[in-house]
Amino acid sequence: MELGVNKDNLFNKTISRISIDVDEYTEVPKVLYKAVNLFGKENVKVYVTSSGIGFRICINGKFSPLENIFYRALLGDDPYRLRYALRRYLATGSPFVLDIAFEYKASYKRYFGRVREVPLEEIYDEDINKCLEKVKKVLGGLYYYEVVVEKEENLPEKLTNIICKYKVIQDPYHDDRVIVTFVARDDSILEELKKHVKVIKVLKTKAHSKY
């Protein structure tokens, strides 16, 4: 197998930022604490992703490909995203493919728009517990949905076309039903779901009681 990367460009400072995707909001305070202490507040930026429930933490500076990989792993970046970036880098040798953020499918963006920046002072505190409360406030207005739907052969395909991030659990009381869970800001996804699958029951609660 021929590799696009060579030893020399591993150490060249050709990358202008590091970005880390954090899907679980409870992990945000720990990642922010490490990032601020390593790179300083002035170099750290925080965004809520287009899903409305995840975070992207970006660090400005000059980094080599090796540093990019190392710091992202240290700060807890999504391992699948990191693995994907490494594969592309090894294949092309281009440092610019390393820090690519996953894009959400167009159908999901109908409900949630683009990423939005959050001023660091609104979300960061050196006290982990206070920082977590700030994170919850930033994510205010989110709801957790548990939707009982009827099983059907192409259900996974339908769900994927409507919802970006979801879980499916077997209904413990009915073999022909499953429970679909997801987080959203309003009922838009639920209404779209009702057009394509048979919805039997819906339970809607504040997201922070579940996440």
C-alpha positions in Angstrom: 0.0 0.0 0.0 1.4 3.4 -1.0 1.0 6.2 1.6 0.5 9.8 0.7 2.1 11.0 3.9 5.8 11.3 4.6 7.9 11.8 7.7 8.8 15.4 7.1 5.3 16.8 6.8 4.2 15.2 10.1 6.1 17.9 11.9 5.4 21.0 9.7 3.1 23.4 11.5 0.6 23.8 8.6 -2.7 23.5 10.4 -4.3 26.6 11.8 -6.7 25.0 14.3 -7.7 21.9 16.2 -11.4 21.0 16.6 -13.0 18.5 18.9 -16.6 17.2 18.6 -18.3 16.5 21.9 -21.7 14.8 21.6 -22.3 14.3 25.4 -22.9 17.7 27.0 -21.7 16.3 30.4 -18.2 16.0 28.9 -18.0 19.6 27.8 -16.7 21.0 31.1 -13.8 18.6 31.2 -12.8 19.2 27.6 -13.0 23.0 28.1 -11.0 22.9 31.3 -8.1 21.0 29.5 -8.3 23.2 26.4 -8.2 26.5 28.4 -5.3 25.3 30.6 -3.3 24.1 27.6 -3.9 26.9 25.1 -5.4 29.9 27.0 -8.9 31.4 26.9 -8.0 33.7 24.0 -7.4 30.7 21.7 -10.5 28.6 22.5 -13.9 29.0 20.7 -17.1 27.0 21.4 -19.9 26.2 19.0 -23.2 24.4 19.2 -23.3 22.0 16.2 -26.1 22.1 13.6 -27.8 19.2 15.4 -28.6 21.6 18.3 -27.4 19.1 20.9 -23.6 18.6 20.3 -20.6 20.9 20.7 -17.5 21.7 18.7 -14.6 23.1 20.6 -12.0 24.8 18.4 -8.4 25.9 19.3 -6.7 28.5 17.2 -2.9 28.3 16.6 -0.3 26.7 14.5 -0.1 22.9 14.7 1.7 20.1 12.9 -0.4 17.0 11.8 1.2 15.1 14.7 0.1 17.7 17.2 -3.3 17.8 15.7 -3.8 14.1 16.2 -2.2 14.1 19.6 -4.2 17.0 21.1 -7.5 15.8 19.7 -7.0 12.4 21.2 -5.9 14.0 24.5 -9.0 16.2 24.6 -11.4 13.3 23.8 -12.4 13.9 20.2 -14.9 11.5 18.6 -12.7 8.3 17.9 -14.6 7.6 14.7 -14.0 11.1 13.4 -10.3 10.9 14.4 -10.0 7.5 12.7 -11.6 8.8 9.5 -9.3 11.8 9.5 -6.2 9.6 9.9 -7.3 7.4 7.0 -7.7 10.4 4.7 -4.4 11.9 5.8 -2.5 8.6 5.3 -4.0 8.3 1.8 -3.4 11.9 0.6 -0.6 13.3 2.7 -2.5 16.6 2.9 -2.7 18.1 6.4 -5.9 19.9 5.4 -8.0 16.8 5.5 -7.2 16.1 9.1 -9.6 18.6 10.8 -12.8 18.0 8.9 -16.1 18.3 10.8 -18.8 15.8 10.1 -21.7 17.4 8.2 -25.3 16.5 9.1 -27.6 15.4 6.3 -29.7 18.0 4.6 -33.0 16.7 5.9 -31.8 17.2 9.5 -30.6 20.8 8.7 -34.3 21.6 7.8 -34.9 21.6 11.6 -31.7 23.0 13.0 -29.8 25.3 10.7 -26.1 25.9 11.1 -23.6 25.9 13.9 -23.7 28.9 16.3 -20.8 30.3 18.3 -21.2 30.6 22.1 -19.0 33.3 23.8 -16.6 31.5 26.1 -17.6 33.5 29.2 -21.2 32.2 28.8 -20.2 28.6 29.0 -16.9 28.2 30.8 -16.1 28.2 34.5 -13.1 26.7 36.2 -15.5 25.0 38.6 -16.7 21.9 36.8 -20.1 21.9 38.4 -20.7 25.6 37.6 -19.5 25.0 34.0 -22.0 22.2 33.6 -24.8 24.4 34.7 -23.7 27.0 32.1 -23.7 24.2 29.4 -27.3 23.2 30.4 -28.3 26.8 30.1 -26.8 27.1 26.6 -28.8 23.9 25.6 -32.0 25.3 27.2 -35.2 24.5 25.3 -34.3 21.0 24.2 -36.7 18.1 24.7 -36.2 14.3 24.9 -38.7 12.2 22.9 -39.6 8.6 23.4 -41.8 7.6 20.4 -43.5 4.2 20.2 -43.8 3.2 16.6 -44.9 0.1 14.7 -42.2 -2.1 13.3 -41.8 -2.3 9.5 -39.2 -3.7 7.1 -37.7 -0.4 6.0 -38.0 1.4 9.3 -34.3 2.0 9.8 -34.0 3.7 6.4 -37.0 6.0 7.1 -35.6 7.0 10.5 -32.2 7.8 9.1 -33.8 10.1 6.4 -35.6 12.0 9.1 -33.4 12.0 12.3 -29.7 12.4 12.4 -29.1 11.0 15.9 -31.5 8.5 17.5 -31.7 5.2 19.3 -34.1 2.3 18.8 -35.2 0.1 21.7 -37.5 -2.9 21.5 -40.8 -2.3 23.2 -40.8 -4.7 26.2 -44.5 -5.2 26.0 -45.1 -5.6 22.3 -43.0 -7.6 19.9 -44.3 -5.6 16.9 -43.3 -2.2 18.3 -40.1 -0.3 19.0 -39.3 2.9 20.9 -37.4 5.6 19.0 -35.6 8.1 21.2 -34.1 11.5 20.1 -33.5 15.1 21.2 -35.1 18.1 19.5 -36.0 21.7 20.1 -39.6 21.4 19.0 -42.1 18.9 17.4 -40.9 19.4 13.8 -39.1 16.0 13.7 -42.0 14.3 15.4 -44.5 15.7 12.9 -42.3 14.6 10.0 -42.0 11.1 11.6 -45.8 10.8 11.7 -46.0 11.3 8.0 -43.8 8.2 7.3 -44.3 5.7 10.2 -47.2 4.6 12.4 -46.8 6.5 15.7 -48.6 4.9 18.6 -47.5 6.8 21.6 -45.3 9.8 22.4 -43.5 10.8 25.7 -41.9 14.2 25.7 -39.7 15.5 28.6 -37.1 18.1 29.2 -33.8 16.9 27.7 -31.7 17.5 30.8 -33.7 15.0 32.8 -32.3 12.3 30.5 -28.9 13.5 29.3 
